[in-house]
C-alpha cells in the first residue's frame, strides 16, 4: 500500500517545528540552569558539610565560618557563571 505523500511531509514539518520550539525554549532557560548549577556546585553538598563538621568536631575551628565561606563561594560561582554566560555565549 502506498503512503500518502502529503501526510508524510506534514509529519516531517510538524516534527521539525516541535524540535525547533524545544531548542528555542532550552536556549532561553539555559542561562538560569547554568547559574543554578554553578551555585550548587559551589555550595558542595550535605555530605561534604557533614564530613567537614565531623572532622572539625574536636578542634576549636568554628563551623559557622566554614558555612559562611561555602555560601560566599556559592554566590561567587553563580555570579561568575552569569557574567561569563553573557561574555562568552554558547554556540547555538
Secondary structure, DSSP 8 states (H G I E B T S, - for coil): ----HHHHHHHHHHHHHHHHHHHHHHHHHHHHHHHHHHHHHHH--HHHHHHHHHHGGGSS--HHHHHHHHHHHHHHHHHHHHHHHHHS----
